[in-house]
Amino acid sequence: MADWGIGNRVSRIMGSGKTVMLAVDHGYFQGPTTGLEDPRRTITPLIPYADSLMLTRGVLRTSVEPGTGVPVVLRVSGATSVLKELSGEGITTSMEEAVRLNASAVAVSVFVGSDNERESLLNLSRTVDEGERLGMPVLAVTAVGREMNRDARYLGLACRIAAELGARIVKTYYCEDFEKVVNSCPVPVVIAGGKKLPEKEALQLAAAAVSKGAAGVDMGRNIFQSSNPVGMIRAVRAVVHEGKPVEEAYGLFEKA
Ligand code: 5RP
């Protein structure tokens, strides 16, 4: 039965096979990130266009109304800050809490290649064990804060390890030869947007990732730091869900 629950939860996030996830969890290690100083104000207008929100329990409770119905991807790893070594994360939120908050998935970061590689991979594995018991899919986030080259070899390694340990979805970064990362990862791959880019470049990134097999994006700063966040998320949706050419999607951003 747990598999049915997991399938049901994954389909809430990517029912069509494609997804535009909105990442607003940055405060868990960056504090009041630009654009997220007042999370409610930033998140509320974007909810109608997001296939899920990725966030911590603190922002969920304080800044999102329970009646919105938007699927929640709850970040459950953390306990490090930008002031120290990011890779030393532990599990910050229990599986019971994730179930109580009606999460559709939980997210754990892994730091392959760091001194804390083993601990972070065990964080993922233990969370998968608990999640599988209760029907909760686990999304693994790879390569955050890495100084290592974010190339297809490294990202392919990190994504594949995360999938082997039981992640149901993997989040990573776009790179050259991205199809190699996707083709060697047996679960859906979504990309982070990374640092803020000009809007057209961020749309090109999303389009390239999807054309090379990504299931979509789990994008944060390139949406909420945009001069027009609603226009930008609508443009990203046009690229990911409708396969619109970047120029056309960019027109939506400008018009909105
Ligand atoms: C960091 C995360 C963030 O949610 C994500 O990477 C940020 O998204 P973006 O790079 O698009 O702002 O998981 O650990």
Boltz pocket constraint, residues with backbone or C-beta under 6 A from the ligand:
constraints:
  - pocket:
      binder: B
      contacts: [[A, 23], [A, 24], [A, 25], [A, 26], [A, 54], [A, 109], [A, 141], [A, 144], [A, 191], [A, 192], [A, 193], [A, 194], [A, 195], [A, 218], [A, 219], [A, 220], [A, 221], [A, 222]]
      max_distance: 6.0
